């Protein structure tokens, strides 16, 4: 079975065509600057040279038309006809409380997705556009929605309810939802496989550390808590996002800096985090480089980030009554041996012993804890596209 995985942003579209018999990527690509000047598609078919298609692309439907024609192209394609695409899996950021699992997309699901727009106004509209475009171009092909929030729907109520007047939850659905669920699910399952253990016998803390970052407590295969909340702003200090701050800072800034709520929101989401502290960059590679040169603010930014990660690991270890494995994934988690070492340093009392030599690894699966470490530490590259494809295959 061949699954086409679609991930739509407001002006971008990522895709992979995956042969599920061998879990092999047949082709993949990225379209950028949709609807604005300079739009293009970078497309790679496995075993063939990457091509770049540069032409005006006004909307997601137009992009998908080009993508589909490229996939069946005799020179650059991966398949002979559209009939070889058996199903399409769509990444959807927010499913609210409506979806605890991936679902086949029908009219009722589309209605529910539109009702969730208020919860993810930047993400759900382009996700919906991608689904509608595919339905128009491939009306007889099964479509599946896979939600970033679904994995976290197993959180107990006392972990997702905020201490606000309860009627605000009932009226507006204000609660913790969590994100990166597809990634947390994938790497926790992969960790159990690597450790040759049944996931139902394991407590795992998964650390999705990238420009956007979140941590998840996975107890016996179920998410019981996660660091992101009602929006992806809660939790860790991130590339440009604050993570947890005293909410009273917001009216203080409105008053002292004469900012509108829109300006404050922009400041919290796009000008804060390690960028705001370091003044250098939101890219951790740049910050690590500056810290090595002696830049004190860059060092401080890394320390703040690492401290937050440690606090969540400690809290989730307590929450689950112990932990069997810590997993590092995503751009920083997979590639920065230095950050992993900083996080694990000082956590020996929890049974975490990192092996410096084994930890000298980038972008590949590895067990990086010492042989006698009570808690196993793993590096596992995330593969959200494969997780989406697996859910799609199962439903389609």
C-alpha positions in Angstrom: 0.0 0.0 0.0 1.3 3.5 -0.9 0.3 6.3 1.4 0.7 10.0 0.5 1.3 12.1 3.6 0.4 15.8 3.4 1.4 18.5 5.9 0.1 21.9 5.0 1.2 25.2 6.5 -0.2 28.6 5.7 2.3 29.1 2.8 4.0 25.7 2.6 3.2 22.1 1.9 5.4 19.1 2.8 4.7 15.7 1.4 6.0 12.1 1.4 4.9 9.1 -0.6 5.6 6.0 1.4 5.5 2.4 0.4 4.1 0.8 3.6 5.1 -2.8 2.6 8.7 -1.8 3.2 8.1 1.5 5.1 10.2 3.1 2.4 10.0 6.7 1.2 9.4 6.7 -2.6 9.4 10.4 -3.0 9.2 13.6 -0.9 9.2 17.3 -1.3 8.5 20.8 0.1 6.6 23.6 -1.5 7.3 27.1 -0.1 6.0 30.6 -0.5 2.5 29.5 -1.7 0.5 32.5 -2.9 3.5 34.9 -2.8 6.3 35.8 -5.1 9.1 33.2 -5.5 6.9 30.1 -4.9 8.7 26.8 -5.7 8.7 23.0 -5.0 11.8 21.0 -4.1 11.0 17.4 -5.1 13.1 14.3 -4.6 12.3 10.8 -5.8 14.4 8.2 -4.1 17.3 7.2 -6.3 16.9 10.2 -8.6 18.3 13.7 -8.6 16.4 16.5 -6.7 14.5 18.9 -8.9 13.3 22.4 -8.2 10.1 23.6 -9.8 9.8 27.4 -9.8 6.6 28.9 -10.9 3.7 31.0 -9.5 1.5 28.9 -7.3 -1.6 30.7 -6.0 -3.0 28.2 -3.6 -2.7 24.7 -2.1 -4.8 23.1 -4.8 -2.5 24.4 -7.5 0.5 23.0 -5.6 -1.1 19.6 -5.2 -1.8 19.5 -8.9 1.9 20.0 -9.6 2.9 17.5 -6.9 0.6 14.8 -8.2 1.7 15.3 -11.8 5.4 15.2 -10.7 4.8 11.9 -8.8 3.6 10.2 -12.0 6.1 11.9 -14.3 8.0 9.4 -16.4 11.4 11.1 -15.7 11.1 12.5 -12.2 8.2 10.5 -10.7 7.9 7.5 -8.4 4.7 5.8 -9.6 3.1 5.2 -13.0 -0.4 6.4 -12.2 -2.5 8.0 -9.5 -4.2 4.7 -8.9 -1.0 3.6 -7.1 -1.8 6.1 -4.3 -4.1 4.1 -2.0 -4.8 6.7 0.7 -3.8 10.1 1.9 -2.9 11.0 5.5 -3.2 14.6 6.5 -1.5 16.1 9.5 -4.0 18.3 11.4 -2.7 20.3 14.3 -5.8 20.7 16.5 -8.6 18.2 17.0 -9.8 19.7 20.3 -11.6 17.3 22.5 -13.4 15.8 19.5 -10.7 13.4 18.4 -8.7 11.0 20.6 -7.5 9.0 17.6 -6.9 9.4 13.9 -10.1 9.3 11.8 -11.3 8.7 8.2 -12.3 12.1 6.9 -16.0 12.6 6.0 -18.4 15.6 6.1 -18.9 15.3 9.9 -15.1 15.4 10.5 -14.7 18.4 8.2 -17.4 20.2 10.2 -15.6 19.4 13.4 -12.3 20.6 12.0 -13.8 23.9 11.1 -15.2 24.2 14.6 -11.7 23.8 16.0 -10.3 26.8 14.0 -10.6 29.1 17.0 -8.3 26.8 19.0 -5.6 26.9 16.2 -6.3 29.9 13.9 -2.8 29.8 12.3 -2.6 26.0 11.8 -6.1 24.5 11.2 -7.1 26.6 8.2 -4.2 25.5 6.0 -4.7 21.9 7.1 -8.3 22.1 6.0 -7.3 23.7 2.7 -5.0 20.8 2.0 -7.7 18.3 2.7 -10.2 20.1 0.6 -7.8 20.3 -2.3 -7.0 16.6 -2.1 -10.7 15.7 -2.0 -11.2 17.7 -5.1 -8.3 16.3 -7.0 -8.6 12.7 -5.6 -12.3 12.2 -4.9 -12.2 8.4 -4.7 -9.1 8.1 -2.5 -9.6 7.6 1.2 -8.4 10.5 3.4 -7.4 10.2 7.0 -6.8 13.0 9.6 -4.0 12.5 12.1 -4.0 15.0 14.9 -1.1 16.5 16.9 -3.4 16.7 19.9 -5.0 13.2 19.7 -2.2 11.3 21.6 -2.7 13.6 24.6 -6.4 13.0 24.9 -5.6 10.2 27.4 -4.4 12.8 30.0 -6.4 12.7 33.2 -8.7 15.6 33.9 -6.6 16.9 36.8 -3.7 17.2 34.5 -5.4 19.1 31.7 -7.8 21.5 33.6 -6.5 25.0 34.4 -7.4 26.6 37.7 -9.7 29.1 36.0 -13.5 29.4 36.6 -14.8 26.0 35.4 -17.4 27.6 33.2 -14.7 28.9 30.9 -13.7 25.3 30.2 -17.3 24.4 29.5 -17.9 27.5 27.4 -14.7 27.8 25.4 -12.9 24.5 25.9 -10.0 26.3 27.7 -7.8 23.4 28.9 -4.4 21.8 28.2 -4.4 20.0 24.8 -0.7 19.4 24.1 1.0 19.2 20.8 3.7 17.1 19.0 1.6 14.1 19.8 2.5 12.2 16.6 6.2 12.6 17.5 5.8 11.6 21.1 3.8 8.5 20.1 6.3 7.4 17.5 9.4 7.7 19.6 7.8 6.1 22.7 6.8 3.1 20.6 10.2 3.0 19.0 11.9 3.1 22.4 9.9 0.1 23.6 11.0 -1.7 20.4 14.7 -0.9 20.9 14.6 -1.9 24.6 12.7 -5.1 23.6 10.0 -4.4 26.2 6.2 -4.1 26.1 5.3 -0.4 26.1 2.6 -1.3 28.6 5.4 -2.2 31.1 7.3 1.1 30.6 7.2 4.7 31.9 8.9 6.9 29.3 9.7 10.6 29.2 9.9 11.8 25.6 11.8 15.1 25.0 10.9 16.6 21.6 13.5 19.4 21.5 13.5 21.6 18.5 12.8 25.3 17.8 9.4 24.3 19.1 9.8 22.0 22.1 7.7 19.9 24.4 8.1 17.0 26.9 5.6 14.2 27.5 5.1 11.7 30.3 4.1 8.4 28.6 2.9 5.9 31.2 2.3 2.4 29.8 1.9 3.8 26.3 -0.5 6.6 27.2 0.2 10.3 27.5 -0.6 11.4 31.0 0.9 14.9 30.9 2.8 17.1 28.5 4.4 20.5 28.7 2.5 22.4 25.9 -1.0 23.5 26.8 -4.0 25.3 25.4 -1.5 26.6 22.7 2.1 25.6 21.8 3.2 28.6 23.9 3.1 26.9 27.3 6.0 24.9 28.8 9.7 25.0 27.9 11.6 28.1 26.8 11.8 27.6 23.0 13.4 29.2 20.0 11.2 32.3 20.0 8.5 31.3 22.5 8.5 32.2 26.2 7.1 29.0 27.6 5.8 29.4 31.2 5.9 32.9 32.5 3.9 34.7 35.2 0.7 35.7 33.4 0.7 39.1 35.3 3.6 40.1 33.0 1.1 40.5 30.1 -1.0 43.4 31.6 2.2 44.9 33.0 3.7 45.0 29.4 0.5 46.4 28.0 0.6 49.2 30.5 4.4 50.0 30.6 5.2 49.5 26.9 1.8 50.7 25.6 1.4 47.5 23.6 -1.7 46.1 22.1 -2.7 42.5 22.9 -1.7 41.5 19.3 1.7 43.1 19.9 2.2 41.2 23.2 1.1 38.0 21.6 3.7 38.6 18.8 6.4 39.3 21.4 5.6 36.2 23.4 5.5 33.9 20.4 8.1 35.4 18.0 10.6 37.5 19.9 11.2 35.6 23.2 12.6 32.3 24.2 16.3 31.7 23.6 16.3 34.4 20.9 15.0 37.0 23.4 17.5 36.0 26.1 20.6 35.6 23.9 19.9 38.4 21.4 21.8 36.1 19.0 19.4 33.7 17.2 16.6 31.3 17.7 18.8 28.6 16.2 20.5 26.6 19.0 23.5 25.9 16.8 24.2 29.6 16.6 23.7 30.0 20.3 26.0 27.1 21.2 28.7 28.5 18.9 28.4 32.0 20.6 28.4 30.4 24.1 31.6 28.6 23.3 33.1 32.0 22.4 32.2 33.3 25.8 29.0 35.1 25.1 27.3 35.3 28.5 23.8 35.8 27.3 24.1 32.9 24.9 25.3 30.7 27.8 22.3 32.0 29.9 19.9 31.1 27.1 21.1 27.5 27.0 21.0 27.3 30.8 17.4 28.5 31.0 16.4 26.0 28.3 18.2 23.1 30.0 16.8 24.0 33.4 13.3 23.9 32.1 13.9 20.5 30.5 15.3 19.1 33.8 12.3 20.4 35.8 9.9 18.6 33.6 11.9 15.4 33.7 11.9 15.6 37.5 8.2 16.4 37.7 7.2 13.7 35.3 9.3 11.1 37.0 7.5 11.9 40.2 4.1 12.0 38.5 4.6 8.4 37.1 6.2 7.1 40.2 9.5 6.4 38.4 10.8 6.4 34.9 12.4 3.6 32.8 13.6 5.6 29.8 14.3 9.1 28.6 14.1 9.8 24.9 15.6 12.7 23.0 14.2 13.6 19.6 13.7 16.4 17.1 16.4 18.8 15.8 18.1 19.6 19.1 17.4 16.3 20.8 18.7 14.2 17.9 21.7 16.3 17.0 23.1 18.2 20.1 25.3 15.9 22.2 26.1 19.0 24.3 22.4 19.8 25.2 21.8 16.1 26.0 24.8 16.1 28.3 23.7 19.3 30.0 20.2 18.0 30.6 21.4 14.7 32.1 24.1 16.2 34.2 22.9 16.3 37.8 20.1 13.8 37.3 22.1 10.9 38.7 19.8 10.8 41.7 17.0 9.8 39.4 19.1 6.8 38.1 20.2 8.6 34.9 23.8 8.0 33.9 24.8 9.3 30.5 27.8 7.7 28.7 29.8 10.5 27.1 31.3 8.3 24.4 28.0 6.7 23.4 26.4 10.2 23.5 28.7 11.4 20.7 26.1 10.7 18.1 24.0 12.8 15.7 20.7 12.0 13.9 20.5 8.3 14.4 19.1 5.8 16.9 21.3 5.1 19.8 21.3 4.0 23.4 23.5 6.6 25.1 23.3 5.7 28.8 25.9 3.8 30.7 25.4 0.0 31.0 24.5 0.2 34.7 22.2 3.2 34.3 18.8 2.4 36.0 17.1 4.8 33.5 17.9 4.1 29.8 18.7 7.2 27.7 18.0 7.0 24.0 18.3 9.2 20.9 15.6 8.4 18.4 15.1 10.5 15.3 11.4 11.3 15.0 9.4 10.3 12.0 6.0 11.9 12.2 5.3 11.2 8.5 5.7 7.4 9.0 3.4 7.6 12.1 0.8 9.4 10.0 1.2 6.8 7.3 0.8 3.9 9.8 -2.4 5.4 11.2 -3.7 6.0 7.6 -2.9 2.5 6.5 -4.7 1.1 9.5 -7.9 3.1 8.8 -7.9 3.0 5.1 
